[in-house]
Amino acid sequence: MKTLKNLETEIKEKGLKYYIITYGCQMNAHESEKIAGLLESIGYIPANSKEDADFIIFNTCCIRENAEQKTFGNVGRIKKLKQLNRELLVSVCGCMMQQESAAKKLMKTFPFVDIVFGTYNLHELPEMILACKSSPDPIYRAPEIGELHDDVPQKRSEGPLASVNIMYGCNNFCSYCIVPYVRGRERSRSANDVISEVAGLTSQGFREVMLLGQNVNSYDGGLNFAQLLKQICEETDIPRIRFMTSHPKDLSDELIGVIAAHPQICRHIHLPVQSGSSRILQEMNRKYTREAYIALAEKIRKNIPGIAVTTDIIVGFPGETDADFAQTLSLVKELRFDSAFTFVYSPRNGTRAARMPNQVDEETQARRIKELVALQNRITEERNHEYEGRSMEVLVEGISARNPKHVCGRTSTSKMVNFEGDASLIGNFVNVKITHGKKTTLFGTLN
């Protein structure tokens, strides 16, 4: 019987390559780093393209319907590669596969897929590959909410940035959201483990960490989230700390005070509002009102001068009227977010909102999202113009995609800046004078 050691030898001797296609949020991207780490631990090497790969992995998202449709379309196109290379392994994993109905539909639609597993089976990937090599049938791990496995090897992206999961799951059960059903209830890593990981990343040369959780404000790993941030600032030398995502109902005065007192914590809070209508917020089960959200945003800006506030907004939620949508537009005009992720409501099977009456028609949704995006784009560009003439500290992340003679990086307020420079600047903090701002980025010159 073939063992993992035999498998590792075979992979290395054949020089087998892997290619990961990731959909969704930063947490999915971080889990793809774990998948890469596991694959490289048994001998796989990265491929430059899926056409060059011996193992293709789709790490999926299920937050919105179009993410699922995109996954099905792209998996289907792999069939031609599978016909050309019978040794090619294909796997689909991630949040979408945490839904048993979606996993079984995918396996029935694409019988050429070799391995299907959910988020909580990720650590078993080497064993699944071994089983696949020994069986003509697809390997399927039924989706279960299992134990946390943060001790798996990770292949982190090159550059000065690193992500650190501090918690998993969600207890909020917003009526539109599938996350509690696929990620499970909230479970926090111990504060000591998180602090130790951040300290280790600092010693490896990383300059910024992003602390990740579905709702970081409800972190409870022996410390609350404000205390965890304070400890990281005091016990590690990491120059910059970001976090995502904050639920408004749990953002405390203590957290605001910790951010204000520690310059290592970036001057940026992502604070999803979802709607400007208190009636719709109640239907969404968001547990705050329009007025409470506005008061919180104003308190944050008063206590942390210069902070950037970004948000998420859903349009076309079931029962949303023109009057409700007008409330969203007026909130955006009043608070003038630095930027916003805007979405058309997408029904998710199993959520309460999917069963609600008065689903909004696609034409109305399309009209509303177009109006909202135009408004927010105008505000974002105006706020970017406010940076002109200012000198900002920028952490250089890489060569600019716009111009190979330029580099790009972010300010503490999460503004992307492009300016003339070369690869020697990557990973360094530099001062940049902002010359002009556009809709999605700033431009400047080294001071």
Secondary structure, DSSP 8 states (H G I E B T S, - for coil): ---HHHHHHHHHHHT-EEEEEE-SSHHHHHHHHHHHHHHHHTT-EE-SSGGG-SEEEEEE--SSHHHHHHHHHHHHTTHHHHHH-TT-EEEEEEGGGGSHHHHHHHHHH-TT--EE--GGGGGGHHHHHHHHHT-SS-EE-----------S-----SSSEEEEE-EE--S---TT--HHHHH-S-EE--HHHHHHHHHHHHHTT--EEEEE-TTGGG-BSSSBHHHHHHHHHHH---SEEEEE---GGG--HHHHHHHHH-TTB-SEEE---B-S-HHHHHHHT-S--HHHHHHHHHHHHHHSTT-EEEEEEEES-TT--HHHHHHHHHHHHHH--SEEEEEE----TTSTGGG-SS---HHHHHHHHHHHHHHHHHHHHHHHHTTTT-EEEEEEEEE-SS-TTEEEEE-TT--EEEEE--GGGTT-EEEEEEEEE-SS-EEEEE-
